[in-house]
Amino acid sequence: MSEISSVLKTLIAYLKRPDLYPELRRKIIKNTLQRRNAFKGKEKTNSWAASKAISQKEAISKLFGLDMDSFRSTYAEVLKNSEQKQKECPIKMGGAGALELIYYACEFAKAKNVVETGVAYGWSSLAALLSLEKRKGTLYSSDMPYLAQDGDRYVGCIVPENLKPHWKLFRFADKESLPKIFADSPVFDVVHYDSDKSYNGRFWAYNELYKHLKTGGIFISDDIGDNSAYQDFCEQNNLKTTVVEYEGKYIGIFVK
Ligand SMILES: C[S@@+](CC[C@H](N)C(=O)[O-])C[C@H]1O[C@@H](n2cnc3c(N)ncnc32)[C@H](O)[C@@H]1O
């Protein structure tokens, strides 16, 4: 798809969804007046993250005192079926991240309520749900679909049917989804951020998610090397964070 036809497809898809008009207005501002916002402080944060990064396995052991090795064998069948569903999906979205980190964060926190932003195929959702299911907990997810690809119906497509009763998916931009989610459940055991990658988008959501995270709860953010929003947020709030290097990217995680 050429860039112009992709922009046009996205615009038409937005116009068909009045509930996404506020996000369309924000996107226009972001892509015109705030273009540099996406990469603000990127260099500074990448050298900071590189200097303190550890592996996912080390982080799970250091923060939770748990060993992650049994995850892949315990859930081999579920993971295999989900990979097959991803292969069969006609649209392309972001793939799986550090699933063990999310799963063991939920295990450690004995999570009953988890909120995440950014679903795509649903890999992070699957990791949280596999733990939540054991305590009859609930995952609240916020996701704005890949509009250019008409992907609404495929969001979360790798999540097995038996886990869906534990899942509430809010199909709006975070600025609309999160207030609805917090109205439903005001306190969370684990929060996972993986949606709007802009500096301002992150900073706004980090503050909101932090306010609704219980003391002792776990905060995780993907792709913190995109800009310095995560580092600045931690420094402003005096938070001691662990940085995990995973497949060439950085994930931030701390216990509140
Ligand atoms: C990297 S993918 C999420 C991957 C997912 N966490 C996983 O592990 O499989 C990012 C998702 O965030 C969504 N997204 C981007 N900006 C958003 C926003 N402002 N509000 C809600 N969702 C957004 C995208 O449509 C996409 O589905």
PDBQT file of the ligand as one rigid body, heavy atoms in Angstrom, charges set to zero:
ROOT
HETATM    1  C1  LIG A 301       2.679  -2.769  19.827  1.00  0.00    +0.000 C 
HETATM    2  S1  LIG A 301       0.992  -3.042  19.625  1.00  0.00    +0.000 S 
HETATM    3  C2  LIG A 301       0.531  -3.872  21.104  1.00  0.00    +0.000 C 
HETATM    4  C3  LIG A 301       1.100  -5.242  21.206  1.00  0.00    +0.000 C 
HETATM    5  C4  LIG A 301       0.542  -6.065  22.352  1.00  0.00    +0.000 C 
HETATM    6  N1  LIG A 301       0.743  -5.434  23.641  1.00  0.00    +0.000 N 
HETATM    7  C5  LIG A 301       1.154  -7.459  22.354  1.00  0.00    +0.000 C 
HETATM    8  O1  LIG A 301       1.972  -7.756  23.229  1.00  0.00    +0.000 OA
HETATM    9  O2  LIG A 301       0.810  -8.261  21.470  1.00  0.00    +0.000 OA
HETATM   10  C6  LIG A 301       0.296  -1.446  19.884  1.00  0.00    +0.000 C 
HETATM   11  C7  LIG A 301      -1.227  -1.388  19.844  1.00  0.00    +0.000 C 
HETATM   12  O3  LIG A 301      -1.633  -0.139  20.427  1.00  0.00    +0.000 OA
HETATM   13  C8  LIG A 301      -2.679   0.421  19.662  1.00  0.00    +0.000 C 
HETATM   14  N2  LIG A 301      -2.666   1.872  19.868  1.00  0.00    +0.000 N 
HETATM   15  C9  LIG A 301      -1.839   2.809  19.331  1.00  0.00    +0.000 A 
HETATM   16  N3  LIG A 301      -2.142   4.039  19.779  1.00  0.00    +0.000 NA
HETATM   17  C10 LIG A 301      -3.174   3.894  20.632  1.00  0.00    +0.000 A 
HETATM   18  C11 LIG A 301      -3.948   4.786  21.438  1.00  0.00    +0.000 A 
HETATM   19  N4  LIG A 301      -3.723   6.095  21.439  1.00  0.00    +0.000 N 
HETATM   20  N5  LIG A 301      -4.928   4.275  22.198  1.00  0.00    +0.000 NA
HETATM   21  C12 LIG A 301      -5.185   2.928  22.210  1.00  0.00    +0.000 A 
HETATM   22  N6  LIG A 301      -4.499   2.040  21.476  1.00  0.00    +0.000 NA
HETATM   23  C13 LIG A 301      -3.513   2.504  20.689  1.00  0.00    +0.000 A 
HETATM   24  C14 LIG A 301      -2.350  -0.010  18.225  1.00  0.00    +0.000 C 
HETATM   25  O4  LIG A 301      -3.482   0.042  17.396  1.00  0.00    +0.000 OA
HETATM   26  C15 LIG A 301      -1.831  -1.432  18.453  1.00  0.00    +0.000 C 
HETATM   27  O5  LIG A 301      -2.895  -2.364  18.413  1.00  0.00    +0.000 OA
ENDROOT
TORSDOF 0
